[in-house]
């Protein structure tokens, strides 16, 4: 079975924004688009046949209208539309297998509407490993259309090769630059006035810039046609990535796969990016 770009839908504005982004991405990749709608059959079912028919009619409406939306905008795109009876998290986690990426709608962490937003989407961050997740916000939830020729912004840290590879591949596919951002923490003693010589701060920044260059160099060599801008920032990574994403095509962040007693969880940078960044955010796991 060939890889697909898979998108979860529930009829909300956020999921429709995700469908539109996923369809364009599938065309860029030359892959089929798979639209998945999870719908759990209520129990007990209504006794009246008319009530059951009405229930099934409204349940089928979301995948049907979503499929029509995609076919109108992308008539040549290979498309499959599925509706699966089951819990959304389980259905989408299974759908991620064999997918090049899984695309979901998002309102940010404060959003309450739509089962793909909030608990389900964030649960998948811990459950889905090996398949990148892309979160797309609608205009109504503070999202912005990505700038087609804007940079692919990627947060860079030690050992996180997978997000860098995803970012360079995405930029190469779009014909746009990569903006590689590395945030570093100011040593605590700077804040207590114990260091008056700014040369120490600038020296630290120079070391971090050299470290960033070393991490990016293999990908520059692999994708020589992709322009790269490297940026080191002293401060919080979430703030640096939010600022760098302004005018961007896509933000790529890494998610270190780790198991905790309460299950796998994404880190604060990932959650912060999903909360603050208005353009699509790709979360790429690494060990």
Secondary structure, 3 states (H helix, E strand, C coil): CCCEEEEECCCCHHHHHHHHHHHHHHHHHCCEEEEEEECCCCCCCCCCHHHHHHHHHHHHHHHHHHHHHHHHHCCCCCEEEEEECCCHHHHHHHHHCCEEEEEEEECCCCCCCCCCCCHHHHHHHHHCCCCEEEEEECHHHCCCCCCCCCCEEEECCCCCHHHHHHHHHHHHHHCCCEEEEEEECCCHHHHHCCCCCHHHHHHHHHHHHHHHHHHHHHHHHHCCCCCEEEEEEECCHHHHHHHHCCCCCEEEEEEECCCCCCCCCCCHHHHHHHHHCCCCEEEEEEC
